[in-house]
Amino acid sequence: MYYWKRKGECDFVIKEGQKITTAIQVTYTLARKEEEIKSLLEALHKFNLQEGIIITSEEEGTEIKEEKTIQYIPLWKWLLT
């Protein structure tokens, strides 16, 4: 697990072997939703990933931005996976 930063920052990127396989943003609330999405999308484009995760306190759902899938998962539910 790593932290990644360019213009924005992605809280966690998970590397398997030599390849980044997952990008995760963590935020308590989505008060700054567009900023969180922008940073996650930057990492998704950089590492050629089709989907990313935003872990929140309560929000749950999925949306498509710039042809990338963003999953919103409450922390308690993510910890069960």
Order of alpha helices (4+ residues) and beta strands (2+ residues): beta-beta-beta-alpha-beta-beta-beta-alpha
